[in-house]
């Protein structure tokens, strides 16, 4: 006799059929027979609601037809058209009480919920991103839509479904250093020609002046080098003080590259620097901060230029400049100035 006021632990996975073995820990592990579902109305109420099921073979079919079949698992082939259906939850999960049905001969069956696995791949995404599931489960099932990225951009599709949902994205505490090892890992996962682009000229391939690093709202990127590797630019005191403060107090913790945005009404450069300051190097203690192209060392997918029809018009007589670096040398840095054909023709 079991004490209904306490819980019992399973010693092993129970055999989920009538007379299957169930090992439970009472004082020690004891083997019991899995009983049929039965409600003794003298000690307990009947479940509510109860789903009226058709007879086996009349819409209720045996589904466990494998070698070890016990003939005790069924599928309701065509569903039910009954008022009781309106009393059932739209989605059943492990946090809800069990649901029971009864055959015409009085036999009880218990609903066994399974995952409804939907295909949601880059090649064949869900038309609404799983929005209908999110709605039916009151948000318990989360939206499957994700932001566009280099991993899925070729499979992005515009949805017109009214139930289309927008994924909720939160900032992760996990930080991944974009170094040679992580770039190679991304290559292995995606099969794409992914590189960090180096040696981008500050003006790109055009003669268009670059916005001064001192203009309000201007974003600039700075290479962090040992102080003996560059020559400091001769700057007026006001400009030097403003840029030094921004570079040293920047929240950017990258040890190799520093990004800053010139704020409004906080720091000020001289009128001349605000108008035309482009190439500049500043030495602070033992480090030199050299302004570089905004995309210097950014990660790019260069697979387009590796297509067989050579859309980037590379001279491939001595090898392919995109493919060979990855396939032969496993190099992750693509030197822009070392390429016979330039693929960035404008400054950012």
Secondary structure, 3 states (H helix, E strand, C coil): CCCCCCCCEECCCCCCCCCCEEEEECCCEEEEECCCCCCCCCCCCCCCCEEECCCECCCEEECCCCCCCCCCCEEECCCCCCHHHHHCCCCCCCCCCCCEEECCCCCEEECCCCCCCCCCCCCCCCCCCCHHHHHHCCCCCCCCCCCCCCCCHHHCCCCCCCCCCCCCCCCCCCCCCCCHHHHHHHHHHHCCCEEEEECCCCCCCCCCCCCCCCCCCCEEEEEEEEHHHCCCCCCCHHHHHHHHHHHHHCCCCCCCEEEEECCCCCCCCCHHHHHHCCCCEEEECCEEEEEECCCCCCEEECHHHHCCCCCCCCCCCCCCCCHHHHHCCCCCEEEHHHCCCCCCCCCC
